[in-house]
Amino acid sequence: MTGQLFFPDSLSEQIFATVAPYNDRPGKRDTSNASDGIARQAGPQSQAALREVEDAYQALMIVAKKPG
């Protein structure tokens, strides 16, 4: 299986502004979930359910498969 999950734009903006090496990049973040065709097609349910722990985030991803 290959899949993707997406982080809320607010978290992505915070990371790009404050966390190296992302904040070392020239220019601003150029792709939001709304402008990402894959994220749009996947829909809002593909956004990660996040929990902040110490110096990290935990993401919950539930994978379901149809029988057959």
Summary of the structure (lengths in Angstrom):
residues: 68
radius of gyration: 14.2
end to end distance: 15.5
largest distance: 48.1
contacts: 113
relative contact order: 0.23
helix: 37%
strand: 18%
